[in-house]
């Protein structure tokens, strides 16, 4: 118990806001959003189930004109027709399970 109290004394004062029931430690995201320049951008990032791709088109306003997200599960579904050729119907469940897809990610 003494160790816990000693660690609490070392924490910065901002950690005290964590006990605030309103959530004072959270950032106000609406105020941080800025208008993106007009144009389009594409980027990708690593995710637990594969690579995620983002595509954003801006018309210069605060809200983007188009946003698309491509997940690893969606990309994996594109391989099913190649892998399933020549397999028995009983093997389909095993193949789909081995891809570790998440259905809501595929349905974007």
C-alpha positions, 0 to 999 in steps of 0.5 A, spaced: 500 500 500 505 504 501 508 503 494 501 505 491 501 511 495 508 513 493 507 512 485 500 517 486 505 522 489 509 522 483 504 522 478 503 529 475 497 534 477 493 533 470 492 525 472 487 528 478 482 530 472 481 522 471 476 522 477 472 527 474 465 524 472 465 529 466 471 526 463 475 532 464 481 529 461 478 528 454 480 532 448 475 537 445 475 534 438 470 538 435 475 544 436 481 541 434 478 540 427 481 544 421 479 545 414 483 540 409 485 543 403 482 542 397 484 536 393 485 528 395 489 524 399 490 517 400 494 513 406 495 507 409 496 504 416 498 498 419 492 494 423 491 488 427 488 484 421 492 487 416 493 494 412 488 499 412 487 504 407 484 511 407 482 515 401 479 522 402 477 527 397 476 535 400 472 540 397 475 545 401 469 545 407 470 543 414 467 536 412 470 532 407 466 530 400 468 523 400 471 518 405 473 511 404 476 506 408 479 499 406 480 494 411 484 488 411 478 483 412 475 487 405 482 486 402 482 478 404 475 477 401 478 479 394 482 472 394 476 467 396 474 466 389 481 464 387 482 460 393 476 456 393 476 453 386 477 446 386 475 445 394 469 441 397 464 445 400 466 442 407 472 445 406 469 452 405 468 453 413 475 452 414 478 456 409 473 462 411 475 461 418 483 461 417 482 468 414 480 471 421 475 476 417 470 481 421 464 481 417 462 489 419 469 491 416 467 487 410 460 491 409 463 498 409 
